[in-house]
Amino acid sequence: MNQTEFNRRQIMALLGSAAAMSGAGSMASAQQPGLKLWAPGIAKVGAKDWSDMEAQAGISINSIAKSARADESIQKMVVGDGNALYDAMTDNGGGMEDALASQGAIVELDISKIPNWGNILTSYNVGGSSFDTIRHEGKVVAVPYISNADSLAFNHGVIGEELSSWEALFDSQFRGRAAMQNDFGPTLTNTAIYLKQSGKGSIDNPSDMTEDEVRQTCEFLIDLKKKGHFRTFWDGVQNGADLLSSEEVLVSSCWEVIQIFAARKNGQDIRYGTMKEGHQSWNNVVMLTRGGMERGMDTAFYQLANVYLSPWFGAQTLAGLGFTPQMGGVQEYVDANPDIFDADTKAIMAERLVRKQARRAVAGNSWQNVFPTNIRAYQDWWSRVQAA
């Protein structure tokens, strides 16, 4: 994730393009008691509300729905009133912890106050592939709670075969029945991975492209869009899942939770493939804001962070949402709680882990990077894709 160092030019490019955000609705929620957490629904497990998370952490949580766009979120925290509103927050993808820490919007964490820190996956240790994704200038500023490698969901019941290449997403046989996410981060990265590995584009690093590489990638998508290839570019879990379950779309680049929800809805055989060219790998993290520290909410934050590194949370997120646990001890927890995880659930969880391991082993994988070096080129060219 942290392929680049943040500088003033990148921050200004980011903030200059972000839409202004209204804080009125958030301010009303933020006046309620408890840890004011700015986060999406995927940051909780168990009950539909936050009650199970509160019980595990031993705190009250006032959750405020998170913006879906990284640029809007960074604007809110750096030049807006985010620090006055939120004690803690999650990110929108790789690199956001660097942007926020470099601007003093979040603070360094004391991991000695997180007893479950010892459970964290070894990839977060020195030399590990995820080491920098929770640190800024070597200091821990975030706690991971989920990760994955995004892939292609496809309706096996209709298509009748396994799909193992991004080629299918762009194949004319699925014209009008294909979809991608309405976000330049994952969509341009996955497209660039395909163009690089297939030899159809001259691309070095799909996670941090040059201006010319961005142009190549977007012109490829624009050409397809003008031909009517894409049914739509989806926004949000529900929209993505509905497109697949309704069979409006047969192939879609998406998060695994979307594939899971789509398959559950009507019992369809909608699968999640392992792409031979590679996938966008990512994790999501939770951070303590400067305002939260100043208001003395750090103790509550650490109690919640401890839950995020507990086998309870890891098992629940794998079983319910399909995300990868960020700690060890999950299998032991599952085996010790057969009343929660029956044989069928354990089989589903095991199968998901096998598929995750297969995706992570592909050589072409690239880390998510929502703040690439040439972010203005990404934004400008993405606007052209949207307008095509």
Secondary structure in CASP SS format (residue, H / E / C, confidence):
PFRMAT SS
TARGET T0000
AUTHOR 0000-0000-0000
METHOD secondary structure of the structure
MODEL  1
M C 1.00
N C 1.00
Q C 1.00
T C 1.00
E C 1.00
F C 1.00
N C 1.00
R H 1.00
R H 1.00
Q H 1.00
I H 1.00
M H 1.00
A H 1.00
L H 1.00
L H 1.00
G H 1.00
S H 1.00
A C 1.00
A C 1.00
A C 1.00
M C 1.00
S C 1.00
G C 1.00
A H 1.00
G H 1.00
S H 1.00
M H 1.00
A H 1.00
S H 1.00
A H 1.00
Q C 1.00
Q C 1.00
P C 1.00
G C 1.00
L E 1.00
K E 1.00
L E 1.00
W E 1.00
A E 1.00
P C 1.00
G H 1.00
I H 1.00
A H 1.00
K C 1.00
V C 1.00
G C 1.00
A C 1.00
K C 1.00
D C 1.00
W C 1.00
S H 1.00
D H 1.00
M H 1.00
E H 1.00
A H 1.00
Q H 1.00
A H 1.00
G C 1.00
I C 1.00
S C 1.00
I E 1.00
N E 1.00
S E 1.00
I E 1.00
A E 1.00
K C 1.00
S C 1.00
A C 1.00
R C 1.00
A H 1.00
D H 1.00
E H 1.00
S H 1.00
I H 1.00
Q H 1.00
K H 1.00
M H 1.00
V H 1.00
V C 1.00
G C 1.00
D C 1.00
G H 1.00
N H 1.00
A H 1.00
L H 1.00
Y C 1.00
D C 1.00
A E 1.00
M E 1.00
T E 1.00
D C 1.00
N C 1.00
G C 1.00
G C 1.00
G C 1.00
M H 1.00
E H 1.00
D H 1.00
A H 1.00
L H 1.00
A H 1.00
S H 1.00
Q C 1.00
G C 1.00
A C 1.00
I E 1.00
V C 1.00
E C 1.00
L C 1.00
D C 1.00
I H 1.00
S H 1.00
K H 1.00
I C 1.00
P H 1.00
N H 1.00
W H 1.00
G H 1.00
N H 1.00
I E 1.00
L C 1.00
T H 1.00
S H 1.00
Y H 1.00
N C 1.00
V C 1.00
G C 1.00
G C 1.00
S C 1.00
S C 1.00
F H 1.00
D H 1.00
T H 1.00
I H 1.00
R E 1.00
H E 1.00
E C 1.00
G C 1.00
K E 1.00
V E 1.00
V C 1.00
A C 1.00
V E 1.00
P E 1.00
Y E 1.00
I E 1.00
S E 1.00
N E 1.00
A E 1.00
D E 1.00
S E 1.00
L E 1.00
A E 1.00
F E 1.00
N E 1.00
H H 1.00
G H 1.00
V H 1.00
I H 1.00
G C 1.00
E C 1.00
E C 1.00
L C 1.00
S C 1.00
S C 1.00
W H 1.00
E H 1.00
A H 1.00
L H 1.00
F H 1.00
D C 1.00
S H 1.00
Q H 1.00
F H 1.00
R C 1.00
G C 1.00
R C 1.00
A E 1.00
A E 1.00
M E 1.00
Q E 1.00
N C 1.00
D C 1.00
F H 1.00
G H 1.00
P H 1.00
T H 1.00
L H 1.00
T H 1.00
N H 1.00
T H 1.00
A H 1.00
I H 1.00
Y H 1.00
L H 1.00
K H 1.00
Q H 1.00
S H 1.00
G C 1.00
K C 1.00
G C 1.00
S C 1.00
I C 1.00
D C 1.00
N C 1.00
P C 1.00
S C 1.00
D C 1.00
M C 1.00
T C 1.00
E H 1.00
D H 1.00
E H 1.00
V H 1.00
R H 1.00
Q H 1.00
T H 1.00
C H 1.00
E H 1.00
F H 1.00
L H 1.00
I H 1.00
D H 1.00
L H 1.00
K H 1.00
K H 1.00
K C 1.00
G C 1.00
H C 1.00
F E 1.00
R E 1.00
T E 1.00
F E 1.00
W E 1.00
D C 1.00
G H 1.00
V H 1.00
Q H 1.00
N H 1.00
G H 1.00
A H 1.00
D H 1.00
L H 1.00
L H 1.00
S H 1.00
S C 1.00
E C 1.00
E C 1.00
V C 1.00
L C 1.00
V E 1.00
S E 1.00
S E 1.00
C E 1.00
W C 1.00
E H 1.00
V H 1.00
I H 1.00
Q H 1.00
I H 1.00
F H 1.00
A H 1.00
A H 1.00
R H 1.00
K H 1.00
N H 1.00
G C 1.00
Q C 1.00
D C 1.00
I E 1.00
R E 1.00
Y E 1.00
G C 1.00
T C 1.00
M C 1.00
K C 1.00
E C 1.00
G C 1.00
H C 1.00
Q E 1.00
S E 1.00
W E 1.00
N E 1.00
N E 1.00
V E 1.00
V E 1.00
M E 1.00
L E 1.00
T E 1.00
R H 1.00
G H 1.00
G H 1.00
M H 1.00
E H 1.00
R C 1.00
G C 1.00
M C 1.00
D H 1.00
T H 1.00
A H 1.00
F H 1.00
Y H 1.00
Q H 1.00
L H 1.00
A H 1.00
N H 1.00
V H 1.00
Y H 1.00
L C 1.00
S C 1.00
P H 1.00
W H 1.00
F H 1.00
G H 1.00
A H 1.00
Q H 1.00
T H 1.00
L H 1.00
A H 1.00
G H 1.00
L C 1.00
G C 1.00
F C 1.00
T E 1.00
P C 1.00
Q C 1.00
M E 1.00
G C 1.00
G C 1.00
V H 1.00
Q H 1.00
E H 1.00
Y H 1.00
V H 1.00
D H 1.00
A C 1.00
N C 1.00
P C 1.00
D C 1.00
I C 1.00
F C 1.00
D C 1.00
A H 1.00
D H 1.00
T H 1.00
K H 1.00
A H 1.00
I H 1.00
M H 1.00
A H 1.00
E H 1.00
R H 1.00
L H 1.00
V H 1.00
R H 1.00
K H 1.00
Q H 1.00
A H 1.00
R H 1.00
R H 1.00
A C 1.00
V C 1.00
A C 1.00
G C 1.00
N C 1.00
S E 1.00
W E 1.00
Q C 1.00
N C 1.00
V C 1.00
F C 1.00
P C 1.00
T C 1.00
N C 1.00
I H 1.00
R H 1.00
A H 1.00
Y H 1.00
Q H 1.00
D H 1.00
W H 1.00
W H 1.00
S H 1.00
R H 1.00
V H 1.00
Q H 1.00
A H 1.00
A C 1.00
END
